[in-house]
Amino acid sequence: MTEGSFSQAELFDVFSNARRRQTVQYLKRHQGTCDLAPLVEQVAAWENDTAIDEVTRAQRRRVYISLYQTHLPMLEDHGIVDWDPDAHRIELLPSVDTFEPYLDRHLEAKRPWHWYYATLSFGGALAFLLVSVGPAAASSAPLVALGLCVFVFVLACVHFLSHRRRLPNPFSSA
């Protein structure tokens, strides 16, 4: 298949699988060529949201088998990569601009919600202090506001700590 003969349906079919998208992104980040082993480790790490050195043998094996038997041959059949199964070598072909719009460019680019929560909590606490010295200080409104601020702050802390060990963005342009 030549670069110009990709139909939109074919591209959607090829890139409907995350492992194929991740393979192409990995190749783009590694100057268009790589060996199978590091690709397998990185894809397994991304899928399991862990560091490469923490990927288990079973996780690597699952990714290896699917890439070797299904995904790399499909990418090769569509003229996206040149896959040498004997040497375990993969090369991205120059048609990358054709399918760039179909790739996940910002899969991991998420908003830093913990900062939004913390800012909201700080603003709420400030509002609580301002209200507590005013005429509404005798009602229960300040206590409700304080409780809401504490809840949002705890939520921000939990969110931050639960996402702290995440991998850096694998698809940034760096």
N, C-alpha and C positions, 0 to 999 in steps of 0.2 A: 504494500500500500504506500502510495507516495504522499508527500506532505500535503498537497492540495486536495487529496481525495477523501479527507475525513468528513463524514457527515456529522451533523450535530447529534443524531441518535447514536452513532458509533462512539463518539466522544463521551456522551453521557453513560453509555454502557461500559466503556473501558474505565472511566473514572468514578463509577458508582461504588467502587470498593475502596475503603480507606487505605488498605495496604498498598494498592496500586498508586494511589495519590501520594502516600508517604514515600514510596519507593522513588517516584519521580522527584519529589521535593528533596529527598536525601541526595540523589544524584546531582541535582542542581547545586546543592550546597557543597558538593565535593568535586567540583570541576567536571562533572559529567561522567565520571567513571568511579567504580569501586569494586571491591570483592564482595562476595555474598555474605561472608561471616559478619563483618561489621554492620552491614545493612540489616541482617537478621537481628542482631543484638539491639540495634537502635529502634527498629520497629517494635520489637517485643517490649522494650523499655517504655516507649510511648504508649503502647496499648495497655500496659499494666501500671502506668503512672508511677514508675520507679526509676532508679538510677541503673545504668547499664550493668554495673558490677553486682547488682542485686537481682538481676533477671535469673530465674531458675532454668534448669536444663529442660524441663517440660515446656516452659513458655517459649524458649528458643526453638525447641523442636517443632512445636505447633506452627510457628511463623515460618521456619525453614521449609517445612513440607509444603505449606500452601504457596509460598513464593516460588519454590523450585518446580512444583507440579502444575500450578495454575496461573499465578499472577505474572511471573516473568515471561512464560511462553505467550500469554495473551498480549502483554505489552510488546513483545517481539513481533507477533503476528500482525499487529497494527502499525508496525514501523516506528514505534516510540523508543524502544531500546534495542541494542544489539546484545543478546544474551548468549554467552558461551557456557553451557552447562558442564562441560568437561573441565574447564579452567576456573569455573565459578566466578567469572568476570562479567560485569555488566557495564554497558556504555550507553549513555543517553544520546540519542540521535539528534541532529540539528533541528528537528521540527518542533522544538519546545515552544516557540512563540504561537504556534497554531492552537495548542491546547492549554496555554497559560490561564485563560479565563475560567477553565473548568477545575482548576486546582484550588485547594484550600490554602489561601495565602496567609490567613490569620486564624488558624484553628485554635491556637493557644492564647491569642491576644485577648485577654479578658480585662475588664475594668477592675481597678483595685477597690472593690466594694468595701473592704475593711476600712479604708480611709474615708469613704463616704459615711459609713456608720459612725466612725469615731468623730467626724466633723459634726454630724447630726447630734450625737450625744453631747458634745461640747456645747453646741448652740443651745440645746435643750437645757443643759445645766445652767448656762448663763441666763436663759430666760427664766428658769426657776429662781435664781437669785434675785433677778429684777422683780419678779412677781411676789416673792416672799417678803419683800420690804414694802410692798404697796398695800392698798386697801383689800386686796383679795387674799391676804395672808391668813386670815381667820378661816377661810373655807378649805375644803379638801383638795381643791384644784392643784395647789403646789405639790402635794404629796403624790397625786396621780402623775403629774408631769415628771417629778423626780423618779418615780418608779419606771416610767416609760424610758427615760434617759438611761437609767441603769440597765434596763433590758436591752436596749439598742447597743450600749457599750459592750455588754457581755457577748451579744451576738457578733459584734465586730471582732472581738478578741478570739472567739471560737473560730470564726471564718478565717481569720489571719493565721492562726495556729494550724488549722487543718490543711491549709494550702501552702504552708511554709516550705515543705520539702518537695514541692512540685519542680519538675524539670524546667530549665529555661526554655523560652520560646524557640522551638525547633525550626520554625518557618519564617523567622524574621530575616530581613535583608542584610543582616550583619555578616 
